[in-house]
């Protein structure tokens, strides 16, 4: 898999194709097995990102009315800095009630003790790590009892194996440890400068099903050594989530556990950024957007059972909301997605999806292209339309759909995948 600026390509998932996320000062990483997949193949499913000097941070969470207990925990955290993020797979800790929340508190108590001991052993000026210095992320099955005891038993080993110096393989191990039905890890990186000071931005994500924008649509974690306040991070994340993680959809379903966070260790030597309007943030802002967009695209491309990565762009709209409606109507249409899976250039299904949005249309200005081929030209079938050419294009691994409404200058782009028989198999057998 290769992520290169705006040029997203689907490649082999060979480890050699991943970007070289190497060392980022201020982050410690560990991933171990807590035996959460007890009846299945043993794998890492417990991951910690440890910030030995603390980290400024910001998060966006699911807007679902049913939220996981870890999201509830995180929302009560009013600290400006945190010391750790603990992630588990296999169990979402959602719809588990008071017992699920109590489990998080118990795990936080033990983990804070272990990390405090690590501070005493490793730091010249050790600090006590408190429960509320720890954030949690969970992913997996909803409604099952949270495996508190198994996680607590694994914590000493997890903390003992924290690596302060990372390399590509440690980052991939962590990215692998947070997966559920994903088929490959998702990583992205950019380097830029703030007032001449080099800074790094690294990111990992997971997501393959239950993906639709209503904040973030998956789990995504971004880390930077830049020195930026939590308040500025919040504004940067809120802005850059809109055309990245809020621009993907796999199946139209929003999770109870959606969470995207950014952490700033402050180890870079730039003067701390305390204002969102600071002009020295321009390059960082662009680089952050690229990291988030590549992670978001990798989630869509790895959607459950996917054989095609689909890019849908709606242009020349009266407003961005109209463009979004059209894009997501197409992206979430089972008829469109199955036609693409079957490599059938059935453009009538796309027309259907546009029409059902109830966005005001002037059909005389409507244009539709699939790949380089114009199909609808100002409301009429293009004179140059050749279905066999489009059918050949549909065999590609990446499909582009472009719509122009001719009502304004606004646009939006959405990323999704096709709907295959494999998707049904994965979700029919999810708990078996």
C-alpha positions as CSV (number, residue, x, y, z in Angstrom):
1,X,0.0,0.0,0.0
2,X,1.4,3.4,-0.9
3,X,0.2,6.8,0.4
4,X,1.8,9.7,-1.5
5,X,0.3,13.1,-1.1
6,X,-3.0,13.3,-3.0
7,X,-2.1,10.3,-5.2
8,X,-3.7,7.3,-3.5
9,X,-2.9,4.0,-5.0
10,X,-3.9,0.5,-4.0
11,X,-0.8,-1.6,-3.8
12,X,0.4,-4.9,-2.3
13,X,0.1,-4.9,1.5
14,X,3.8,-6.0,1.7
15,X,5.5,-4.3,4.6
16,X,8.0,-2.7,2.2
17,X,5.2,-0.5,0.7
18,X,4.4,1.3,3.9
19,X,5.7,4.7,4.6
20,X,8.7,4.8,6.9
21,X,7.3,5.9,10.2
22,X,10.4,5.9,12.3
23,X,11.1,7.7,15.6
24,X,8.9,10.4,17.1
25,X,10.2,12.0,20.3
26,X,8.0,11.8,23.3
27,X,5.9,8.7,22.4
28,X,6.4,5.2,23.8
29,X,4.6,2.3,22.1
30,X,3.7,-1.2,23.2
31,X,1.4,-3.9,21.8
32,X,0.7,-7.3,23.4
33,X,-1.9,-10.1,23.5
34,X,-4.5,-10.1,26.3
35,X,-6.0,-13.3,25.0
36,X,-9.2,-11.4,24.0
37,X,-9.6,-13.7,21.0
38,X,-9.4,-16.7,23.2
39,X,-10.9,-19.2,20.8
40,X,-9.2,-17.9,17.8
41,X,-5.7,-17.3,16.5
42,X,-3.6,-15.5,19.1
43,X,-2.7,-11.9,18.1
44,X,-1.9,-8.5,19.7
45,X,-5.1,-6.7,20.7
46,X,-4.0,-4.4,23.4
47,X,-2.0,-1.3,22.5
48,X,-0.7,1.6,24.5
49,X,0.7,5.0,23.4
50,X,2.6,6.5,26.3
51,X,3.6,10.1,26.6
52,X,6.3,10.2,29.2
53,X,6.3,14.0,29.6
54,X,2.6,14.3,28.8
55,X,1.0,15.5,25.6
56,X,-1.4,18.2,24.5
57,X,-4.4,16.6,22.8
58,X,-7.7,16.9,21.1
59,X,-10.4,14.4,20.1
60,X,-13.6,14.2,18.1
61,X,-16.1,11.5,19.0
62,X,-19.2,9.8,17.6
63,X,-22.4,11.7,17.5
64,X,-24.4,8.6,18.0
65,X,-27.0,8.7,20.8
66,X,-25.6,5.4,22.1
67,X,-21.9,5.9,23.0
68,X,-19.4,3.4,24.3
69,X,-18.3,3.6,27.9
70,X,-14.7,4.6,26.9
71,X,-16.1,7.6,25.0
72,X,-18.1,8.6,28.1
73,X,-14.9,8.3,30.2
74,X,-12.9,10.4,27.7
75,X,-15.6,13.1,27.6
76,X,-15.3,13.6,31.4
77,X,-11.6,14.2,31.0
78,X,-10.9,18.0,31.3
79,X,-7.1,17.7,31.6
80,X,-5.0,19.9,29.2
81,X,-2.5,17.0,28.9
82,X,-2.7,13.3,29.0
83,X,0.0,10.6,29.6
84,X,-1.5,7.5,27.8
85,X,-3.9,6.2,25.3
86,X,-5.0,2.5,25.8
87,X,-6.7,0.7,22.9
88,X,-8.3,-2.7,22.9
89,X,-9.9,-4.7,20.1
90,X,-12.5,-7.5,20.2
91,X,-14.9,-5.7,22.6
92,X,-16.5,-2.3,22.1
93,X,-17.5,-1.8,25.7
94,X,-20.7,-0.3,24.3
95,X,-24.2,-1.0,25.8
96,X,-22.4,-2.4,28.9
97,X,-23.8,0.2,31.3
98,X,-22.3,1.0,34.7
99,X,-20.3,-2.2,34.8
100,X,-18.5,-1.3,31.6
101,X,-17.7,2.2,32.9
102,X,-16.5,0.7,36.2
103,X,-14.2,-1.6,34.4
104,X,-12.5,1.4,32.7
105,X,-12.0,3.1,36.1
106,X,-10.5,-0.1,37.5
107,X,-8.2,-0.5,34.5
108,X,-7.2,3.1,34.8
109,X,-6.3,2.7,38.4
110,X,-4.0,-0.2,37.8
111,X,-2.5,1.4,34.7
112,X,-1.8,4.7,36.4
113,X,0.0,2.8,39.2
114,X,2.2,0.9,36.7
115,X,3.0,4.1,34.7
116,X,3.8,6.0,37.9
117,X,6.3,3.3,38.8
118,X,7.7,3.6,35.3
119,X,8.1,7.3,35.8
120,X,10.1,6.7,39.0
121,X,12.4,4.2,37.2
122,X,12.9,6.2,34.0
123,X,12.5,9.9,34.7
124,X,14.8,12.4,36.5
125,X,11.8,14.3,37.7
126,X,9.0,11.6,37.9
127,X,5.4,12.6,38.1
128,X,2.4,10.7,39.4
129,X,0.1,9.5,36.7
130,X,-3.5,9.8,37.6
131,X,-6.6,8.0,36.3
132,X,-7.8,10.9,34.3
133,X,-4.4,11.2,32.6
134,X,-5.4,8.2,30.6
135,X,-7.7,8.0,27.5
136,X,-9.3,4.9,26.2
137,X,-10.4,3.6,22.8
138,X,-12.3,0.3,22.2
139,X,-13.5,-1.5,19.1
140,X,-15.2,-4.8,18.5
141,X,-18.5,-6.4,19.4
142,X,-21.3,-4.3,21.1
143,X,-23.1,-5.5,24.2
144,X,-20.7,-8.2,25.4
145,X,-19.3,-8.0,29.0
146,X,-16.0,-6.1,28.9
147,X,-13.0,-8.3,29.6
148,X,-11.6,-6.3,32.5
149,X,-9.7,-9.1,34.2
150,X,-7.9,-10.2,31.0
151,X,-6.9,-6.6,30.2
152,X,-5.6,-6.0,33.8
153,X,-3.6,-9.2,33.7
154,X,-1.9,-8.1,30.5
155,X,-1.1,-4.6,31.7
156,X,2.2,-5.3,33.5
157,X,3.6,-7.0,30.3
158,X,2.2,-4.1,28.2
159,X,3.9,-1.4,30.3
160,X,7.1,-3.4,30.6
161,X,7.4,-3.6,26.8
162,X,7.0,0.1,26.1
163,X,9.6,1.2,23.5
164,X,10.7,4.8,23.7
165,X,12.6,4.5,20.4
166,X,10.4,3.4,17.5
167,X,11.0,2.2,14.0
168,X,8.8,1.2,11.1
169,X,8.0,-2.2,12.5
170,X,7.0,-1.0,15.9
171,X,4.5,1.4,14.3
172,X,3.1,-1.4,12.1
173,X,2.9,-3.7,15.1
174,X,0.8,-1.1,16.9
175,X,-1.3,-0.4,13.8
176,X,-1.9,-4.2,13.5
177,X,-2.9,-4.4,17.1
178,X,-5.9,-2.1,16.8
179,X,-7.5,-3.9,13.8
180,X,-10.8,-5.9,13.8
181,X,-12.1,-7.0,10.4
182,X,-9.5,-4.8,8.6
183,X,-7.3,-6.8,6.3
184,X,-4.2,-4.5,6.6
185,X,-2.8,-1.8,8.9
186,X,-3.3,1.8,8.1
187,X,-0.5,4.3,8.6
188,X,0.4,7.7,7.2
189,X,3.1,10.4,7.8
190,X,4.2,13.8,6.7
191,X,7.0,16.1,7.7
192,X,6.8,19.9,7.5
193,X,8.2,23.0,9.2
194,X,6.9,25.5,11.8
195,X,8.8,28.7,11.5
196,X,11.7,26.8,10.1
197,X,11.7,24.1,12.7
198,X,11.2,20.5,11.3
199,X,8.2,18.6,12.8
200,X,6.8,15.2,12.2
201,X,3.1,14.1,11.9
202,X,2.5,10.3,12.2
203,X,-0.9,8.6,12.1
204,X,-2.5,5.2,12.5
205,X,-6.1,4.1,12.0
206,X,-8.5,1.2,12.0
207,X,-11.8,0.8,10.3
208,X,-13.4,-1.5,7.8
209,X,-17.1,-1.7,8.6
210,X,-19.8,0.3,10.4
211,X,-18.3,3.3,8.6
212,X,-20.3,6.5,7.8
213,X,-19.6,10.1,8.8
214,X,-21.2,11.5,11.8
215,X,-18.0,12.9,13.3
216,X,-15.2,10.5,12.5
217,X,-16.5,7.1,11.5
218,X,-13.6,5.0,12.8
219,X,-10.6,5.0,15.2
220,X,-7.8,7.3,14.1
221,X,-4.8,8.5,16.1
222,X,-2.3,11.2,15.0
223,X,0.9,12.1,16.8
224,X,3.2,15.0,16.3
225,X,6.3,16.3,18.0
226,X,5.3,19.9,17.3
227,X,4.7,22.2,20.3
228,X,1.0,23.1,20.0
229,X,-1.5,23.9,22.7
230,X,-4.6,21.7,23.2
231,X,-6.9,24.5,22.3
232,X,-5.2,25.0,18.9
233,X,-5.2,21.2,18.3
234,X,-9.0,21.1,18.8
235,X,-9.6,23.8,16.1
236,X,-7.2,22.1,13.7
237,X,-8.7,18.7,14.2
238,X,-12.3,20.0,13.9
239,X,-11.4,21.8,10.6
240,X,-9.5,18.9,9.0
241,X,-11.9,16.1,9.9
242,X,-14.5,17.6,7.6
243,X,-13.0,16.5,4.2
244,X,-11.1,13.5,5.6
245,X,-12.8,11.2,8.1
246,X,-16.1,12.9,7.5
247,X,-15.8,12.2,3.8
248,X,-15.8,8.4,3.8
249,X,-18.5,5.8,4.0
250,X,-18.4,2.0,3.7
251,X,-21.9,0.9,4.7
252,X,-23.9,3.9,5.9
253,X,-23.7,2.9,9.6
254,X,-22.2,5.1,12.3
255,X,-20.4,3.3,15.2
256,X,-20.9,3.8,18.9
257,X,-17.1,4.1,19.3
258,X,-16.0,6.5,16.7
259,X,-12.9,8.5,17.8
260,X,-10.2,10.5,16.2
261,X,-7.5,12.1,18.3
262,X,-4.3,14.1,17.9
263,X,-1.5,14.2,20.4
264,X,1.3,16.8,20.6
265,X,4.4,15.8,22.6
266,X,6.1,19.2,22.2
267,X,9.6,17.8,21.8
268,X,10.2,19.8,18.6
269,X,12.0,23.0,19.2
270,X,9.4,25.3,17.7
271,X,8.0,28.2,19.7
272,X,4.7,26.9,21.2
273,X,1.7,27.7,19.0
274,X,-1.1,29.1,21.2
275,X,-3.2,30.8,18.5
276,X,-5.1,29.1,15.7
277,X,-4.5,32.1,13.6
278,X,-0.7,31.9,13.8
279,X,0.6,32.1,10.3
280,X,3.4,29.7,11.0
281,X,0.7,26.9,11.1
282,X,0.0,27.0,7.4
283,X,2.3,24.2,6.4
284,X,1.4,22.1,9.5
285,X,-2.3,22.5,8.7
286,X,-1.8,21.2,5.1
287,X,0.4,18.3,6.3
288,X,-2.1,17.3,9.0
289,X,-4.9,17.3,6.3
290,X,-2.8,15.0,4.1
291,X,-2.2,12.5,7.0
292,X,-5.9,12.4,7.9
293,X,-7.0,12.1,4.3
294,X,-4.6,9.2,3.6
295,X,-5.8,7.4,6.7
296,X,-9.4,8.0,5.8
297,X,-8.9,6.8,2.2
298,X,-7.1,3.7,3.5
299,X,-10.2,2.9,5.7
300,X,-12.5,3.2,2.7
301,X,-10.2,1.2,0.4
302,X,-10.1,-1.6,3.0
303,X,-13.9,-1.7,3.6
304,X,-15.2,-5.1,4.4
305,X,-15.1,-7.3,1.3
306,X,-14.0,-4.4,-0.9
307,X,-12.6,-5.1,-4.4
308,X,-12.9,-1.5,-5.6
309,X,-11.9,1.9,-4.2
310,X,-14.4,4.5,-5.3
311,X,-13.9,8.3,-5.5
312,X,-17.1,10.4,-5.9
313,X,-16.8,14.1,-6.6
314,X,-19.7,16.5,-7.0
315,X,-18.8,19.9,-8.4
316,X,-20.4,23.2,-9.5
317,X,-23.0,23.1,-6.7
318,X,-24.9,25.9,-5.0
319,X,-23.5,25.0,-1.7
320,X,-21.3,22.3,-0.1
321,X,-24.3,20.7,1.6
322,X,-25.8,19.9,-1.8
323,X,-22.5,18.4,-3.0
324,X,-22.3,16.2,0.2
325,X,-25.9,15.0,-0.2
326,X,-25.2,13.9,-3.8
327,X,-21.9,12.2,-3.0
328,X,-23.2,10.3,0.0
329,X,-26.4,9.2,-1.8
330,X,-24.3,7.6,-4.4
331,X,-21.7,6.2,-2.0
332,X,-24.3,4.6,0.2
333,X,-26.5,3.2,-2.6
334,X,-26.5,-0.7,-2.5
335,X,-27.5,-0.6,-6.1
336,X,-24.6,1.6,-7.2
337,X,-22.1,-0.3,-5.1
338,X,-23.2,-3.8,-6.3
339,X,-23.1,-2.6,-9.9
340,X,-19.6,-1.4,-9.4
341,X,-18.7,-4.8,-7.8
342,X,-20.1,-6.5,-10.8
343,X,-18.2,-4.2,-13.1
344,X,-21.4,-3.1,-14.7
345,X,-21.5,0.4,-16.1
346,X,-25.1,0.9,-15.1
347,X,-25.0,4.7,-14.9
348,X,-28.8,4.8,-14.4
349,X,-28.3,3.8,-10.8
350,X,-26.1,6.8,-10.3
351,X,-28.8,9.0,-11.8
352,X,-31.3,7.4,-9.4
353,X,-29.1,8.2,-6.4
354,X,-28.7,11.8,-7.5
355,X,-32.4,12.3,-8.0
356,X,-33.5,10.9,-4.6
357,X,-31.5,13.5,-2.7
358,X,-34.1,16.1,-3.5
359,X,-31.3,18.6,-4.2
360,X,-32.7,21.2,-6.6
361,X,-31.5,20.2,-10.1
362,X,-31.5,21.9,-13.5
363,X,-31.3,18.8,-15.7
364,X,-30.1,20.8,-18.6
365,X,-26.9,21.5,-16.7
366,X,-26.3,18.0,-15.3
367,X,-23.1,16.3,-16.2
368,X,-21.9,12.8,-15.3
369,X,-18.6,11.1,-16.0
370,X,-17.2,7.7,-15.0
371,X,-13.5,7.8,-15.1
372,X,-12.4,9.7,-18.3
373,X,-15.7,9.0,-20.0
374,X,-18.5,11.6,-20.3
375,X,-21.9,9.9,-20.0
376,X,-24.4,12.7,-19.4
377,X,-23.6,16.0,-21.2
378,X,-25.9,18.9,-20.2
379,X,-28.8,16.6,-19.3
380,X,-28.5,14.3,-22.3
381,X,-26.7,11.1,-23.1
382,X,-23.3,12.1,-24.6
383,X,-23.0,11.5,-28.3
384,X,-19.6,10.0,-27.7
385,X,-20.8,7.5,-25.1
386,X,-19.5,4.0,-25.7
387,X,-20.6,1.5,-23.1
388,X,-17.9,-1.0,-23.9
389,X,-15.2,1.6,-23.1
390,X,-16.8,2.2,-19.7
391,X,-17.2,-1.5,-19.1
392,X,-13.5,-2.0,-19.6
393,X,-12.8,0.9,-17.2
394,X,-15.0,-0.7,-14.6
395,X,-12.5,-3.5,-14.3
396,X,-10.1,-1.1,-12.6
397,X,-9.3,-1.3,-8.9
398,X,-10.0,2.5,-8.5
399,X,-13.3,3.9,-9.9
400,X,-13.9,7.7,-10.2
401,X,-17.3,9.2,-10.6
402,X,-17.7,12.9,-11.3
403,X,-21.0,14.9,-11.2
404,X,-21.5,18.5,-12.1
405,X,-24.8,20.2,-11.1
406,X,-24.1,23.5,-12.8
407,X,-25.7,25.5,-10.0
408,X,-22.7,27.2,-8.4
409,X,-19.0,26.8,-7.5
410,X,-19.0,24.5,-4.4
411,X,-17.8,20.9,-4.4
412,X,-17.2,17.9,-2.2
413,X,-15.4,14.6,-2.6
414,X,-16.3,11.3,-0.9
415,X,-14.4,8.0,-0.7
416,X,-16.1,4.6,-0.5
417,X,-15.9,1.0,-1.7
418,X,-18.1,-1.5,-3.6
419,X,-20.5,-4.0,-2.1
420,X,-19.5,-7.6,-2.7
421,X,-20.6,-11.1,-1.6
422,X,-17.6,-11.1,0.7
423,X,-19.1,-8.2,2.6
424,X,-22.2,-10.4,3.4
425,X,-20.0,-13.3,4.4
426,X,-17.9,-11.2,6.8
427,X,-20.8,-9.7,8.6
428,X,-22.9,-12.9,8.6
429,X,-20.0,-14.7,10.3
430,X,-18.8,-11.7,12.5
431,X,-19.4,-13.4,15.8
432,X,-19.2,-17.0,14.8
